[in-house]
Amino acid sequence: MSIKDWPEGERPREKLLTFGVSSLSDAELLAIFLRTGIRGKSAVELARDLLTHLGSLNALLDASLEQFTQVPGLGSAKYAQLQAVVELTRRYLRESINYGDNMASPSCVREFIHSRLKGRPHETFCCMYLNTQNQVIEFEELFRGTIDSASVYPREVVKQALGYNAKSIIAVHNHPSGHPEPSHADIAITRQLRQALELVDIRLLDHMIVAGNQVVSMAERQLI
């Protein structure tokens, strides 16, 4: 049965307008995005198939084109639309924490960096530069590739930090594999960074690792 033949109070779009967006299930929200189903299946049923196939909403949002289109009725056009929605959400989260905001709260830092690095397919090393009030001066990508002593140059981090007149920094990189544990190379480069920054009286507050939906603090693990 098509959704248009459902009782009005059960249709996802009408339900959203009447009771609010929080009243909808993941499948109902996804059905509004899909708009139409396929022969023999409503948009809600198609949405359920997609969520079941991928396992979770997070897996759906991180899915590749190949994974997404394994569900009959879904092609590259819908995948492109979904990626646009995902990217708009990321940009919204980035803008929700502005430069000049205070980063004294660990949860605030986690939210900020997670929105920047989640879902990147390659390993990326970034730095957040802070002033004496722990306000963000700048957040920038410095290096790409395997994070080790050959690809991350402490002198370049120091140069940038001095250029921004930063009093402290938070180093950040991601693990595209989704494995959150710091590697031996992560620990080694963290110590090199701390020592280099100490020479110019700049403090390394933390080195955080983004892996899937997790953010690991090396400072909390006493690895700084």
C-alpha positions as CSV (number, residue, x, y, z in Angstrom):
1,M,0.0,0.0,0.0
2,S,1.3,3.5,-0.9
3,I,1.8,5.9,1.9
4,K,-0.8,8.3,0.4
5,D,-3.4,5.5,1.1
6,W,-2.5,5.4,4.8
7,P,-4.6,7.1,7.4
8,E,-3.5,10.8,7.5
9,G,-2.2,10.6,11.1
10,E,0.1,7.7,10.2
11,R,1.8,9.3,7.2
12,P,5.3,10.4,8.1
13,R,5.1,13.9,6.7
14,E,1.7,14.7,8.2
15,K,2.8,13.1,11.5
16,L,5.9,15.4,11.5
17,L,3.8,18.5,10.9
18,T,1.3,17.6,13.6
19,F,3.4,16.1,16.4
20,G,6.9,17.4,15.6
21,V,10.0,15.8,14.1
22,S,10.9,13.9,17.3
23,S,7.8,11.8,17.1
24,L,9.1,10.0,14.0
25,S,11.1,6.8,13.9
26,D,14.4,6.6,12.0
27,A,12.6,4.8,9.2
28,E,9.9,7.4,9.0
29,L,12.4,10.2,8.9
30,L,14.3,8.4,6.2
31,A,11.1,7.8,4.3
32,I,10.5,11.5,4.1
33,F,14.0,11.9,2.6
34,L,13.4,9.0,0.1
35,R,9.9,10.5,-0.8
36,T,8.8,7.4,-2.8
37,G,9.0,3.7,-2.5
38,I,9.3,1.0,-5.2
39,R,6.8,-1.4,-6.6
40,G,5.3,-3.4,-3.8
41,K,7.0,-1.4,-1.0
42,S,6.2,2.0,0.5
43,A,8.9,4.5,1.3
44,V,8.8,3.5,5.0
45,E,9.3,-0.2,4.1
46,L,12.2,0.7,1.8
47,A,13.7,2.8,4.5
48,R,13.4,-0.1,6.9
49,D,15.1,-2.4,4.4
50,L,18.0,0.1,4.1
51,L,18.5,0.4,7.8
52,T,18.3,-3.3,8.3
53,H,20.8,-3.9,5.5
54,L,23.3,-1.4,6.9
55,G,22.7,-2.2,10.5
56,S,22.2,1.3,12.0
57,L,21.6,5.0,11.2
58,N,25.3,5.7,11.8
59,A,26.3,3.0,9.3
60,L,23.8,4.5,6.8
61,L,25.3,8.0,7.0
62,D,28.8,6.6,6.6
63,A,27.9,4.1,3.8
64,S,29.7,4.0,0.5
65,L,27.9,4.3,-2.8
66,E,28.4,0.5,-3.3
67,Q,26.8,-0.3,0.1
68,F,23.9,2.1,-0.4
69,T,22.9,0.9,-3.8
70,Q,22.9,-2.8,-2.8
71,V,19.3,-2.2,-1.7
72,P,16.9,-2.5,-4.7
73,G,15.4,0.7,-5.7
74,L,18.2,3.0,-4.5
75,G,20.7,4.5,-6.9
76,S,23.4,7.0,-7.2
77,A,21.0,10.0,-7.3
78,K,19.6,9.2,-3.8
79,Y,23.1,8.5,-2.5
80,A,24.2,12.0,-3.7
81,Q,21.2,13.6,-2.0
82,L,22.0,11.8,1.2
83,Q,25.6,12.9,1.1
84,A,24.5,16.5,0.6
85,V,22.3,16.2,3.7
86,V,25.2,14.6,5.7
87,E,27.6,17.4,4.7
88,L,25.1,20.1,5.5
89,T,24.7,18.6,8.9
90,R,28.5,18.6,9.4
91,R,28.7,22.2,8.3
92,Y,25.9,23.2,10.7
93,L,27.8,21.5,13.6
94,R,31.0,23.4,12.6
95,E,29.2,26.7,12.6
96,S,27.5,26.0,16.0
97,I,30.9,26.4,17.6
98,N,32.4,29.7,16.4
99,Y,36.0,31.0,16.6
100,G,36.3,32.8,19.9
101,D,34.2,30.2,21.8
102,N,35.7,28.9,25.0
103,M,37.1,25.4,24.8
104,A,37.5,24.8,28.6
105,S,35.0,21.9,28.6
106,P,36.3,18.5,27.3
107,S,32.8,17.7,25.9
108,C,32.9,21.0,23.9
109,V,36.2,20.1,22.4
110,R,35.1,16.6,21.5
111,E,32.0,17.9,19.7
112,F,34.0,20.4,17.8
113,I,36.7,18.1,16.5
114,H,34.3,15.2,15.9
115,S,32.3,17.4,13.6
116,R,35.5,18.3,11.7
117,L,37.0,14.8,11.2
118,K,34.3,12.2,11.4
119,G,33.9,10.3,8.1
120,R,37.1,11.4,6.5
121,P,38.5,8.6,4.3
122,H,42.2,9.5,4.8
123,E,44.3,10.1,7.9
124,T,44.4,13.8,8.7
125,F,46.4,15.8,11.4
126,C,45.0,19.1,12.6
127,C,45.7,21.6,15.3
128,M,43.4,23.8,17.3
129,Y,45.1,27.0,18.5
130,L,43.9,28.6,21.7
131,N,44.5,31.9,23.5
132,T,45.0,32.4,27.2
133,Q,41.2,32.2,27.8
134,N,41.0,28.8,26.0
135,Q,39.2,30.5,23.1
136,V,39.7,29.1,19.6
137,I,42.0,31.3,17.5
138,E,42.1,28.9,14.5
139,F,41.6,25.2,13.6
140,E,43.5,24.0,10.6
141,E,44.6,20.9,8.8
142,L,48.4,20.5,8.6
143,F,49.2,17.1,7.3
144,R,47.7,14.1,5.5
145,G,48.8,10.6,5.4
146,T,50.1,8.1,8.0
147,I,50.7,9.9,11.3
148,D,54.3,9.2,12.2
149,S,57.5,11.1,12.7
150,A,58.1,11.2,9.0
151,S,54.8,12.9,8.1
152,V,54.2,15.3,11.1
153,Y,56.8,18.0,11.5
154,P,56.8,19.5,15.1
155,R,58.7,22.5,13.8
156,E,55.8,23.3,11.4
157,V,53.3,23.0,14.3
158,V,55.5,25.4,16.4
159,K,55.8,27.8,13.5
160,Q,52.0,28.0,13.0
161,A,51.3,28.3,16.8
162,L,53.7,31.2,17.1
163,G,52.1,32.8,14.0
164,Y,48.7,32.7,15.7
165,N,50.2,33.9,19.0
166,A,48.7,30.8,20.6
167,K,49.2,30.0,24.3
168,S,48.2,26.4,23.9
169,I,47.2,23.9,21.3
170,I,45.1,20.7,21.0
171,A,46.5,18.3,18.3
172,V,43.9,16.1,16.6
173,H,44.0,13.3,14.0
174,N,41.6,10.6,12.9
175,H,41.8,6.9,12.4
176,P,39.7,6.0,9.3
177,S,39.9,2.4,10.3
178,G,37.6,3.2,13.2
179,H,40.1,1.7,15.7
180,P,40.4,4.3,18.5
181,E,43.5,3.1,20.4
182,P,46.6,5.4,20.1
183,S,49.4,3.7,18.2
184,H,53.1,3.7,19.2
185,A,53.6,6.3,16.4
186,D,50.8,8.4,17.9
187,I,52.4,8.4,21.3
188,A,55.9,9.1,19.9
189,I,54.8,12.1,17.9
190,T,52.8,13.5,20.8
191,R,55.9,13.5,23.0
192,Q,57.9,15.2,20.2
193,L,55.2,17.9,19.8
194,R,55.0,18.5,23.6
195,Q,58.8,18.9,23.8
196,A,59.0,21.2,20.8
197,L,56.2,23.4,22.0
198,E,57.6,23.6,25.6
199,L,60.8,25.3,24.1
200,V,58.6,28.3,23.0
201,D,56.4,28.2,26.1
202,I,53.3,26.9,24.4
203,R,51.4,24.1,26.1
204,L,50.1,21.0,24.4
205,L,46.8,20.4,26.2
206,D,45.8,17.2,24.5
207,H,46.1,15.0,21.4
208,M,42.7,13.6,20.5
209,I,41.9,10.8,18.1
210,V,38.7,10.6,16.2
211,A,37.6,7.1,15.2
212,G,34.1,6.5,14.0
213,N,31.8,7.9,16.7
214,Q,34.5,7.9,19.4
215,V,37.0,10.6,20.4
216,V,39.9,9.4,22.5
217,S,41.9,11.9,24.7
218,M,45.5,11.0,25.1
219,A,45.7,13.5,28.0
220,E,43.0,11.5,29.9
221,R,45.2,8.4,29.3
222,Q,48.2,10.3,30.7
223,L,50.0,9.9,27.3
224,I,50.9,13.6,27.0
